Amino acid sequence: MFESWAHLYDDVYAARGKDYRKEAEYLRAVIGVAMDSTRVPESSPPAGSFESGSGPPPTRLRLLDVACGTGLHLRHLSQHFAAQGLDRSPEMLRVAREHLPSTRFHQADMTRFQLRQTFDVVTCLFSSVGYLDGPEDLNIAIATMAEHVSEGGCLLVEPPVSRERVQPPEVSEDVFFSGGRQWRRKTDATLDGPLLRIRFLYSRAGQEEPNGAVDEPALRDKPLCDEQLCDEQPIYLFTDEEMKTAFQRAGLEWSRDPKGPSGLGLHVGSRRS
Ligand SMILES: C[S@@+](CC[C@H](N)C(=O)[O-])C[C@H]1O[C@@H](n2cnc3c(N)ncnc32)[C@H](O)[C@@H]1O
């Protein structure tokens, strides 16, 4: 799935203009509303910056990003929260650990993890629940994430586009630079009942990045076939009702923000104390 192109992931979405900093700020505002906003500081001092003698250090809220991918939301969220990440893909986690060497990451599946600790905030962003098999799996994943939310805390899930709002899929093409070389990604998708079947075709073009290094250690040993790399991803498009049911069955108070950090909406679950 992400195994073959984890090393390209950040460059693809940077070229598409995905703004992780802005999204993290949006999430912080939502968290402030979902929780007692006085508990979400405007800005927290970095861990370890407390000087002895001036009172106890401010406690940072704990945050877990499930399906954190390469950790680009965490890069910004960890400036305000004591943050950890979880993903099932070792390749995505390898990139995440390179970005954030002092952050704790867990390799696990979102339907069956047990970290033996709770968090004030659990997030699962950018359509990651769409990789689940259907509503039964969604109920299990949301229950598993909810078990890790402490009293008074919240769970934020950014879904794939919902089944009610999906538009007929379009073919698109992105051109980006990675590892000093130009790449193209062609994306086409088909709707198949509740599934959106997305096919990515990556081709490495010959052009070198202007002023870029041509040495490409990140690309060595990757499964490139004739300079091409193909990935097919079935995404389950849940309805809003399926999302709401999963949150409520997990004992969370549910609401939906129609906008969300990237326009896909955001499901918000609060665990009332
Ligand atoms: C579209 S990426 C999103 C990554 C990151 N949240 C972001 O916003 O860039 C989806 C991520 O979900 C992870 N993932 C998919 N299914 C998973 C599962 N069952 N448990 C844990 N992680 C999963 C993938 O490995 C991948 O890193």
The ligand as an SDF file (V2000), in Angstrom:
LIG
                    3D

 27 29  0  0  0  0  0  0  0  0999 V2000
   -3.3300    8.9100    3.5900 C   0  0  0  0  0  0  0  0  0  0  0  0
   -2.1420    8.3870    4.7690 S   0  0  0  0  0  0  0  0  0  0  0  0
   -2.3290    9.6380    6.0180 C   0  0  0  0  0  0  0  0  0  0  0  0
   -1.0960    9.8300    6.8150 C   0  0  0  0  0  0  0  0  0  0  0  0
   -1.0970   11.0650    7.7360 C   0  0  0  0  0  0  0  0  0  0  0  0
   -2.1620   10.9870    8.7160 N   0  0  0  0  0  0  0  0  0  0  0  0
   -1.2010   12.3520    6.9310 C   0  0  0  0  0  0  0  0  0  0  0  0
   -2.1320   13.1240    7.1830 O   0  0  0  0  0  0  0  0  0  0  0  0
   -0.3190   12.5920    6.0900 O   0  0  0  0  0  0  0  0  0  0  0  0
   -2.9000    6.9830    5.5160 C   0  0  0  0  0  0  0  0  0  0  0  0
   -2.0440    6.3210    6.5980 C   0  0  0  0  0  0  0  0  0  0  0  0
   -2.8650    5.3580    7.2710 O   0  0  0  0  0  0  0  0  0  0  0  0
   -2.0490    4.2530    7.6180 C   0  0  0  0  0  0  0  0  0  0  0  0
   -2.9600    3.1320    7.8740 N   0  0  0  0  0  0  0  0  0  0  0  0
   -3.8380    2.5780    7.0040 C   0  0  0  0  0  0  0  0  0  0  0  0
   -4.5260    1.5950    7.5970 N   0  0  0  0  0  0  0  0  0  0  0  0
   -4.0880    1.5330    8.8900 C   0  0  0  0  0  0  0  0  0  0  0  0
   -4.4260    0.7190   10.0180 C   0  0  0  0  0  0  0  0  0  0  0  0
   -5.3560   -0.2480    9.9200 N   0  0  0  0  0  0  0  0  0  0  0  0
   -3.7850    0.9310   11.1830 N   0  0  0  0  0  0  0  0  0  0  0  0
   -2.8180    1.8840   11.2880 C   0  0  0  0  0  0  0  0  0  0  0  0
   -2.4520    2.6810   10.2450 N   0  0  0  0  0  0  0  0  0  0  0  0
   -3.0880    2.5190    9.0620 C   0  0  0  0  0  0  0  0  0  0  0  0
   -1.1380    4.0950    6.4210 C   0  0  0  0  0  0  0  0  0  0  0  0
    0.0100    3.3210    6.7150 O   0  0  0  0  0  0  0  0  0  0  0  0
   -0.8290    5.5570    6.1100 C   0  0  0  0  0  0  0  0  0  0  0  0
    0.3170    5.9920    6.7960 O   0  0  0  0  0  0  0  0  0  0  0  0
  1  2  1  0
  2  3  1  0
  2 10  1  0
  3  4  1  0
  4  5  1  0
  5  6  1  0
  5  7  1  0
  7  8  2  0
  7  9  1  0
 10 11  1  0
 11 12  1  0
 11 26  1  0
 12 13  1  0
 13 14  1  0
 13 24  1  0
 14 15  1  0
 14 23  1  0
 15 16  2  0
 16 17  1  0
 17 18  1  0
 17 23  2  0
 18 19  1  0
 18 20  2  0
 20 21  1  0
 21 22  2  0
 22 23  1  0
 24 25  1  0
 24 26  1  0
 26 27  1  0
M  CHG  2   2   1   9  -1
M  END
$$$$
